[in-house]
Amino acid sequence: MTAQPPTLSDVLAARRRLAGHVVRTPATTYPALDDVAHAAGVTATRLVVKHENLQRTGSFKVRGALNLALRGDLPAGGIVAYSTGNHAQALAHAARQVDLPCTVVMPRDPNPVKERAVRALGADVVLHGPDLTTAAAHAGELAAESGARLVSAADEPDLVAGVATATLELLEDTDDLDVLVVPVGGGSGAAAACLVTTALAPHVEVIGVQAAGAPAAHDSWRTGQLVTRPIATRAEGLATGRGFALTQELLRAGLTDFLLVDDDAISQAQHAYLTAGRTVAEGAGAAALAAVLAHPARFAGRRVGVMCSGGNASSDELLRALTSTGATVPA
Ligand SMILES: *Cc1c(COP(=O)(O)O)cnc(C)c1O
């Protein structure tokens, strides 16, 4: 059964609940970053970066996790989740805020930055299986044993309502947006963006972006079916192997288009963020910018919001980005 989608009033309730618990992140323009876009052929575009890389725990996901936890109705067994990292950090942080235990199942060989952060937030980390699909099954077993609340990666109305507060802030801070580009893994962030723009700014197009190597959400949206797909991308925030019912329902209603970018384009966008925007973005966090740079005709002449969704990049990842060629600051 599909959970009921949240409404704008759920988003407003989330905003009241989250006040003082999350950063109101800046929405920033960078002339040098616009120059990079212009040099890539995206002529006369003006970008505005929503800086969720500066959010607590380093990604927008904490908005959803705190919205879930601060409702006050979690069981004494706490939370069990499966995650490649940012969802885990967000839930670990949220569980700690309400003094409940949190267990996170991660696939083997996680991003070390993210694994360390989850442990530092007091959560138990269980490394299990080669990918998120296997980790998810194990998390389900652990939750059934302990009575903890299993928190899905995406079929969670409270997560969607919470992360929607990021789009709400962006619309408040930027009154002339034409398009909002949002990276997609499970789809909560993009579904939330659709929910808020449909209600408050229906002229704003929302465009989703996923990694070409892990296109489950993209293919689910295109086919109208919940499909599973292999996962082959370095951007672990986008590495989701299946479509989720709740977020796909919202995406079908609200998304204008869905683009795919390859990992090299993502590295180049990270490079552009570092050099022209003084911004550390992890792969998933740079995917929206990568899509803009890869599709000049679509974004030329428009005011484009790019969701910089997270900043938890490993040093290897940043080195790769800095040595990647392609989108660079024009001389
Ligand atoms: C999880 C994540 C995404 C994808 O968000 P969904 O809500 O799962 O679609 C994008 N960027 C970052 C940094 C993430 O952590």
The ligand as an SDF file (V2000), in Angstrom:
LIG
                    3D

 15 15  0  0  0  0  0  0  0  0999 V2000
   19.9680   11.3840   -0.8650 C   0  0  0  0  0  0  0  0  0  0  0  0
   20.6160   12.4150   -1.6600 C   0  0  0  0  0  0  0  0  0  0  0  0
   20.1070   12.8110   -2.8990 C   0  0  0  0  0  0  0  0  0  0  0  0
   18.8870   12.1760   -3.4930 C   0  0  0  0  0  0  0  0  0  0  0  0
   17.7650   12.5050   -2.7310 O   0  0  0  0  0  0  0  0  0  0  0  0
   16.4430   11.6400   -2.7720 P   0  0  0  0  0  0  0  0  0  0  0  0
   15.5190   12.3870   -1.8960 O   0  0  0  0  0  0  0  0  0  0  0  0
   16.7670   10.2750   -2.2650 O   0  0  0  0  0  0  0  0  0  0  0  0
   15.9980   11.5840   -4.1800 O   0  0  0  0  0  0  0  0  0  0  0  0
   20.7400   13.8220   -3.5740 C   0  0  0  0  0  0  0  0  0  0  0  0
   21.8400   14.4090   -3.0750 N   0  0  0  0  0  0  0  0  0  0  0  0
   22.3640   14.0570   -1.8930 C   0  0  0  0  0  0  0  0  0  0  0  0
   23.5840   14.7590   -1.4240 C   0  0  0  0  0  0  0  0  0  0  0  0
   21.7730   13.0490   -1.1400 C   0  0  0  0  0  0  0  0  0  0  0  0
   22.2980   12.7120    0.0330 O   0  0  0  0  0  0  0  0  0  0  0  0
  1  2  1  0
  2  3  1  0
  2 14  2  0
  3  4  1  0
  3 10  2  0
  4  5  1  0
  5  6  1  0
  6  7  2  0
  6  8  1  0
  6  9  1  0
 10 11  1  0
 11 12  2  0
 12 13  1  0
 12 14  1  0
 14 15  1  0
M  END
$$$$
